[in-house]
Amino acid sequence: MHNQIASFLAALDARPVSRYQWLILLLLALLLVTDGYDAQVLGYVVPALAKDWSLEKAAFGPVFSANLLGLTLGSLLVTPLADRFGVRRILLGCVLIYASLTVLMVFANSLTSLMAARFICGIGMGGAMPSAMALMSDSACAP
């Protein structure tokens, strides 16, 4: 077992990280940053939305909770599908879901529609984060 690990480490050390691997790692890191940004940006928008919709800021609590619930369900239910259908397919599907719903949130005109969009967006984000990390580790070690 020790010889296998030593030969694997020697093979990794002998081959430099390619430009393609750096590009993949950069894109996946940007994906994770946008994921975190999207989760935080709503906090800055709530005061303006509360004023426009004549609501108290506390009324937006369920919107934040819906996003966190979506993140949890996405990571628990969507991520195992990556083993069956492939990490890249699941990652691309999740990114498509949360990117499109992030754009569509501009058109939300009620608290309920915003909450539903944040929930589904959270499912996409929850599935994207673990898939991106798995793809990062695969890309970092691949020749």
PATITOR-891695 format. One line per 10 residues: number of its first residue (from 0); their letters; for each residue x, y, z of N, C-alpha, C. Coordinates in nm, 4 decimals. Example, Ala and Ser with C-alpha at 12.3 -4.5 7.8 and 13.67 -1.06 7.14 Angstrom:
residues 2
0 = as = 1.3190/-0.5690/0.7800/1.2300/-0.4500/0.7800/1.3200/-0.3300/0.7800; 1.2850/-0.2250/0.7080/1.3670/-0.1060/0.7140/1.2900/0.0030/0.7870
***
This chain:
residues 143
0 = mhnqiasfla = 0.0827/-0.1195/0.0000/0.0000/0.0000/0.0000/0.0867/0.1254/0.0000; 0.1940/0.1223/0.0788/0.2830/0.2378/0.0860/0.3504/0.2636/-0.0481; 0.3851/0.1572/-0.1214/0.4481/0.1720/-0.2521/0.3525/0.2352/-0.3533; 0.2248/0.1995/-0.3450/0.1250/0.2578/-0.4349/0.1108/0.4073/-0.4100; 0.1066/0.4454/-0.2841/0.0937/0.5871/-0.2500/0.2182/0.6626/-0.2940; 0.3336/0.6064/-0.2707/0.4581/0.6717/-0.3104/0.4667/0.6870/-0.4619; 0.4248/0.5849/-0.5369/0.4304/0.5950/-0.6830/0.3272/0.6957/-0.7346; 0.2132/0.7039/-0.6698/0.1113/0.8018/-0.7081/0.1622/0.9430/-0.6831; 0.2229/0.9663/-0.5669/0.2782/1.0982/-0.5364/0.3919/1.1343/-0.6307; 0.4731/1.0382/-0.6666/0.5823/1.0635/-0.7612/0.5268/1.1001/-0.8987
10 = aldarpvsry = 0.4204/1.0318/-0.9411/0.3585/1.0633/-1.0700/0.2981/1.2033/-1.0683; 0.2387/1.2428/-0.9575/0.1834/1.3780/-0.9463/0.2934/1.4827/-0.9496; 0.4018/1.4562/-0.8812/0.5126/1.5519/-0.8772/0.5830/1.5635/-1.0115; 0.5830/1.4586/-1.0898/0.6529/1.4583/-1.2177/0.5783/1.5373/-1.3246; 0.4496/1.5539/-1.3084/0.3682/1.6203/-1.4093/0.3199/1.7552/-1.3562; 0.3514/1.8656/-1.4232/0.3050/1.9964/-1.3755/0.1557/2.0144/-1.4022; 0.0979/2.1090/-1.3325/-0.0436/2.1403/-1.3520/-0.0576/2.2127/-1.4853; -0.1481/2.1641/-1.5691/-0.1637/2.2214/-1.7033/-0.2481/2.3487/-1.6989; -0.2451/2.4222/-1.8095/-0.3267/2.5437/-1.8210/-0.4754/2.5092/-1.8128; -0.5120/2.3986/-1.8732/-0.6519/2.3534/-1.8693/-0.6958/2.3298/-1.7253
20 = qwlillllal = -0.6128/2.2652/-1.6456/-0.6465/2.2401/-1.5063/-0.6607/2.3711/-1.4292; -0.5695/2.4663/-1.4537/-0.5803/2.5965/-1.3877/-0.7081/2.6683/-1.4289; -0.7449/2.6579/-1.5565/-0.8675/2.7215/-1.6042/-0.9903/2.6609/-1.5370; -0.9946/2.5296/-1.5301/-1.1069/2.4623/-1.4647/-1.1143/2.5028/-1.3175; -1.0002/2.5031/-1.2500/-0.9980/2.5420/-1.1091/-1.0420/2.6867/-1.0900; -1.0000/2.7757/-1.1794/-1.0410/2.9153/-1.1708/-1.1910/2.9306/-1.1922; -1.2441/2.8630/-1.2944/-1.3882/2.8714/-1.3215/-1.4709/2.8159/-1.2058; -1.4261/2.7053/-1.1489/-1.4996/2.6477/-1.0362/-1.4891/2.7352/-0.9123; -1.3748/2.7979/-0.8912/-1.3610/2.8911/-0.7787/-1.4537/3.0109/-0.7979; -1.4620/3.0624/-0.9204/-1.5550/3.1724/-0.9486/-1.6996/3.1302/-0.9269
30 = llvtdgydaq = -1.7305/3.0070/-0.9630/-1.8650/2.9539/-0.9387/-1.8972/2.9550/-0.7899; -1.8034/2.9116/-0.7084/-1.8260/2.9092/-0.5642/-1.8365/3.0507/-0.5067; -1.7604/3.1442/-0.5619/-1.7685/3.2831/-0.5161/-1.9043/3.3437/-0.5522; -1.9503/3.3201/-0.6753/-2.0804/3.3740/-0.7136/-2.1922/3.3110/-0.6332; -2.1739/3.1867/-0.5975/-2.2713/3.1185/-0.5133/-2.2824/3.1887/-0.3781; -2.1697/3.2179/-0.3171/-2.1703/3.2888/-0.1892/-2.2205/3.4312/-0.2030; -2.1854/3.4966/-0.3124/-2.2311/3.6324/-0.3371/-2.3824/3.6366/-0.3506; -2.4373/3.5422/-0.4258/-2.5814/3.5374/-0.4465/-2.6555/3.5172/-0.3155; -2.5990/3.4376/-0.2292/-2.6651/3.4116/-0.1008/-2.6630/3.5351/-0.0109; -2.5641/3.6229/-0.0278/-2.5504/3.7398/0.0582/-2.6154/3.8662/0.0028
40 = vlgyvvpala = -2.6283/3.8754/-0.1281/-2.6734/4.0000/-0.1894/-2.8173/4.0357/-0.1509; -2.8983/3.9383/-0.1210/-3.0370/3.9669/-0.0848/-3.0445/4.0546/0.0401; -2.9501/4.0381/0.1296/-2.9478/4.1203/0.2509/-2.9330/4.2684/0.2210; -2.8673/4.3005/0.1107/-2.8507/4.4399/0.0724/-2.9719/4.4938/-0.0040; -3.0489/4.4046/-0.0627/-3.1634/4.4449/-0.1435/-3.2911/4.4571/-0.0603; -3.2974/4.3866/0.0514/-3.4195/4.3830/0.1323/-3.4686/4.5214/0.1739; -3.3844/4.6133/0.2190/-3.4390/4.7447/0.2573/-3.5130/4.8156/0.1433; -3.4588/4.8080/0.0222/-3.5255/4.8716/-0.0917/-3.6546/4.7986/-0.1273; -3.6517/4.6653/-0.1233/-3.7738/4.5888/-0.1518/-3.8811/4.6137/-0.0472; -3.8410/4.6185/0.0785/-3.9379/4.6441/0.1857/-4.0053/4.7793/0.1659
50 = kdwslekaaf = -3.9289/4.8768/0.1242/-3.9851/5.0102/0.1005/-4.0791/5.0092/-0.0207; -4.0350/4.9447/-0.1303/-4.1170/4.9405/-0.2520/-4.2453/4.8597/-0.2332; -4.2368/4.7505/-0.1599/-4.3523/4.6640/-0.1412/-4.4319/4.6977/-0.0162; -4.3933/4.8015/0.0555/-4.4606/4.8456/0.1792/-4.4695/4.7318/0.2808; -4.3574/4.6664/0.3044/-4.3500/4.5562/0.4003/-4.2455/4.5875/0.5060; -4.2591/4.5219/0.6190/-4.1553/4.5305/0.7212/-4.0372/4.4448/0.6771; -3.9187/4.4824/0.7195/-3.8000/4.4035/0.6849/-3.8089/4.2626/0.7431; -3.8740/4.2482/0.8569/-3.8876/4.1168/0.9204/-3.9718/4.0211/0.8371; -4.0536/4.0740/0.7471/-4.1369/3.9886/0.6617/-4.0524/3.9079/0.5640; -3.9263/3.9469/0.5444/-3.8387/3.8772/0.4508/-3.7655/3.7596/0.5157
60 = gpvfsanllg = -3.7891/3.7344/0.6421/-3.7276/3.6204/0.7104/-3.7538/3.4883/0.6405; -3.8791/3.4604/0.6005/-3.9044/3.3348/0.5294/-3.8312/3.3234/0.3958; -3.7997/3.4353/0.3330/-3.7251/3.4320/0.2069/-3.5840/3.3786/0.2326; -3.5210/3.4295/0.3391/-3.3875/3.3813/0.3739/-3.3921/3.2344/0.4162; -3.4960/3.1990/0.4896/-3.5101/3.0593/0.5328/-3.5342/2.9670/0.4148; -3.6122/3.0130/0.3181/-3.6389/2.9310/0.1995/-3.5100/2.9034/0.1236; -3.4227/3.0036/0.1159/-3.2948/2.9838/0.0482/-3.2101/2.8804/0.1217; -3.2036/2.8912/0.2535/-3.1245/2.7954/0.3315/-3.1839/2.6549/0.3247; -3.3160/2.6450/0.3265/-3.3806/2.5139/0.3129/-3.3510/2.4540/0.1754; -3.3557/2.5374/0.0719/-3.3207/2.4905/-0.0622/-3.1758/2.4442/-0.0710
70 = ltlgsllvtp = -3.0846/2.5190/-0.0077/-2.9439/2.4785/-0.0049/-2.9281/2.3417/0.0605; -2.9967/2.3234/0.1717/-2.9874/2.1959/0.2438/-3.0431/2.0816/0.1605; -3.1623/2.1013/0.1062/-3.2230/1.9947/0.0261/-3.1438/1.9672/-0.1018; -3.0912/2.0719/-0.1609/-3.0113/2.0529/-0.2819/-2.8862/1.9715/-0.2555; -2.8203/2.0024/-0.1446/-2.6978/1.9268/-0.1161/-2.7278/1.7840/-0.0745; -2.8417/1.7621/-0.0114/-2.8753/1.6259/0.0321/-2.9386/1.5410/-0.0777; -3.0185/1.6019/-0.1628/-3.0947/1.5248/-0.2608/-3.0351/1.5279/-0.4022; -2.9742/1.6389/-0.4398/-2.9231/1.6515/-0.5761/-2.7819/1.5946/-0.5891; -2.6997/1.6190/-0.4895/-2.5602/1.5754/-0.4972/-2.5445/1.4245/-0.5189; -2.6238/1.3394/-0.4547/-2.6082/1.1954/-0.4838/-2.6371/1.1579/-0.6293
80 = ladrfgvrri = -2.7121/1.2421/-0.6995/-2.7386/1.2145/-0.8406/-2.6123/1.2262/-0.9253; -2.5118/1.2985/-0.8748/-2.3864/1.3140/-0.9484/-2.3150/1.1806/-0.9651; -2.3294/1.0922/-0.8692/-2.2693/0.9593/-0.8821/-2.3353/0.8787/-0.9926; -2.4620/0.9028/-1.0128/-2.5364/0.8252/-1.1123/-2.5259/0.8843/-1.2532; -2.5373/1.0185/-1.2620/-2.5433/1.0833/-1.3936/-2.4164/1.1589/-1.4312; -2.3216/1.1701/-1.3393/-2.1973/1.2409/-1.3672/-2.1929/1.3777/-1.3015; -2.0789/1.4100/-1.2487/-2.0626/1.5358/-1.1757/-2.0809/1.6554/-1.2682; -2.0258/1.6470/-1.3881/-2.0354/1.7612/-1.4803/-2.1789/1.7901/-1.5189; -2.2550/1.6873/-1.5499/-2.3957/1.7089/-1.5881/-2.4751/1.7705/-1.4743; -2.4587/1.7175/-1.3549/-2.5319/1.7700/-1.2396/-2.4878/1.9127/-1.2100
90 = llgcvliyas = -2.3584/1.9384/-1.2170/-2.3072/2.0729/-1.1918/-2.3638/2.1723/-1.2927; -2.3610/2.1375/-1.4198/-2.4148/2.2273/-1.5221/-2.5650/2.2493/-1.5045; -2.6374/2.1439/-1.4696/-2.7804/2.1589/-1.4449/-2.8090/2.2496/-1.3260; -2.7333/2.2307/-1.2200/-2.7523/2.3136/-1.1006/-2.7171/2.4593/-1.1272; -2.6091/2.4818/-1.2012/-2.5705/2.6192/-1.2350/-2.6773/2.6831/-1.3233; -2.7312/2.6076/-1.4162/-2.8381/2.6592/-1.5013/-2.9597/2.6968/-1.4176; -2.9946/2.6127/-1.3209/-3.1091/2.6415/-1.2349/-3.0855/2.7680/-1.1545; -2.9733/2.7748/-1.0838/-2.9590/2.8900/-0.9959/-2.9228/3.0177/-1.0709; -2.8582/3.0074/-1.1844/-2.8292/3.1284/-1.2620/-2.9569/3.1851/-1.3239; -3.0391/3.0992/-1.3805/-3.1629/3.1483/-1.4429/-3.2594/3.2028/-1.3387
100 = ltvlmvfans = -3.2681/3.1368/-1.2238/-3.3588/3.1885/-1.1217/-3.3056/3.3146/-1.0550; -3.1755/3.3306/-1.0505/-3.1195/3.4553/-0.9995/-3.1582/3.5701/-1.0916; -3.1536/3.5475/-1.2212/-3.1944/3.6499/-1.3171/-3.3449/3.6740/-1.3091; -3.4225/3.5678/-1.2956/-3.5683/3.5816/-1.2909/-3.6183/3.6480/-1.1629; -3.5352/3.6505/-1.0578/-3.5774/3.7168/-0.9341/-3.5991/3.8659/-0.9528; -3.5426/3.9210/-1.0576/-3.5643/4.0621/-1.0883/-3.7123/4.0887/-1.1126; -3.7825/3.9890/-1.1639/-3.9228/4.0050/-1.1986/-4.0185/3.9641/-1.0862; -3.9647/3.9254/-0.9715/-4.0506/3.8885/-0.8583/-4.1269/4.0128/-0.8123; -4.2572/3.9971/-0.7954/-4.3383/4.1120/-0.7564/-4.4125/4.0909/-0.6247; -4.3818/3.9813/-0.5583/-4.4435/3.9559/-0.4282/-4.3462/3.8759/-0.3421
110 = ltslmaarfi = -4.3772/3.8749/-0.2158/-4.2942/3.8006/-0.1219/-4.2987/3.6508/-0.1512; -4.4135/3.6017/-0.1904/-4.4295/3.4590/-0.2197/-4.3490/3.4174/-0.3423; -4.3540/3.4980/-0.4475/-4.2776/3.4627/-0.5679/-4.1277/3.4720/-0.5422; -4.0855/3.5691/-0.4620/-3.9443/3.5806/-0.4275/-3.8998/3.4618/-0.3423; -3.9861/3.4207/-0.2503/-3.9535/3.3064/-0.1641/-3.9431/3.1775/-0.2464; -4.0340/3.1584/-0.3392/-4.0296/3.0379/-0.4239/-3.9039/3.0378/-0.5116; -3.8720/3.1530/-0.5663/-3.7523/3.1618/-0.6503/-3.6265/3.1369/-0.5682; -3.6194/3.1906/-0.4476/-3.5028/3.1700/-0.3615/-3.4908/3.0233/-0.3191; -3.6045/2.9566/-0.2974/-3.6016/2.8160/-0.2593/-3.5442/2.7302/-0.3723; -3.5958/2.7493/-0.4931/-3.5490/2.6703/-0.6065/-3.4049/2.7067/-0.6409
120 = cgigmggamp = -3.3726/2.8348/-0.6285/-3.2346/2.8786/-0.6493/-3.1419/2.8121/-0.5472; -3.1892/2.8005/-0.4244/-3.1114/2.7334/-0.3201/-3.0876/2.5868/-0.3513; -3.1852/2.5210/-0.4109/-3.1670/2.3814/-0.4504/-3.0542/2.3709/-0.5533; -3.0547/2.4616/-0.6495/-2.9470/2.4620/-0.7491/-2.8113/2.4891/-0.6867; -2.8076/2.5859/-0.5950/-2.6809/2.6175/-0.5278/-2.6342/2.5016/-0.4411; -2.7274/2.4406/-0.3714/-2.6926/2.3290/-0.2837/-2.6378/2.2101/-0.3600; -2.6862/2.1885/-0.4797/-2.6327/2.0810/-0.5625/-2.5033/2.1193/-0.6309; -2.4842/2.2491/-0.6572/-2.3651/2.2939/-0.7288/-2.2405/2.2936/-0.6411; -2.2548/2.3321/-0.5152/-2.1359/2.3446/-0.4293/-2.0595/2.2137/-0.4136; -2.1222/2.1059/-0.3690/-2.0466/1.9808/-0.3557/-1.9984/1.9254/-0.4897
130 = samalmsdsa = -2.0779/1.9445/-0.5940/-2.0368/1.8966/-0.7258/-1.9145/1.9729/-0.7751; -1.9108/2.1037/-0.7498/-1.7955/2.1840/-0.7900/-1.6711/2.1405/-0.7135; -1.6864/2.1131/-0.5862/-1.5709/2.0693/-0.5075/-1.5208/1.9331/-0.5541; -1.6121/1.8427/-0.5895/-1.5719/1.7118/-0.6406/-1.4997/1.7266/-0.7744; -1.5514/1.8124/-0.8600/-1.4875/1.8337/-0.9891/-1.3525/1.9028/-0.9732; -1.3413/1.9904/-0.8737/-1.2113/2.0548/-0.8458/-1.1067/1.9506/-0.8070; -1.1450/1.8608/-0.7200/-1.0465/1.7594/-0.6775/-1.0126/1.6656/-0.7939; -1.1094/1.6325/-0.8774/-1.0803/1.5487/-0.9937/-0.9896/1.6211/-1.0922; -1.0146/1.7483/-1.1165/-0.9366/1.8246/-1.2125/-0.7961/1.8533/-1.1634; -0.7805/1.8679/-1.0341/-0.6474/1.8985/-0.9782/-0.5528/1.7802/-0.9921
140 = cap = -0.6071/1.6604/-0.9898/-0.5216/1.5401/-0.9942/-0.5158/1.4767/-1.1320; -0.6024/1.5172/-1.2213/-0.6070/1.4525/-1.3533/-0.4878/1.4944/-1.4379; -0.4372/1.4070/-1.5203/-0.3241/1.4419/-1.6070/-0.3650/1.5342/-1.7195
***
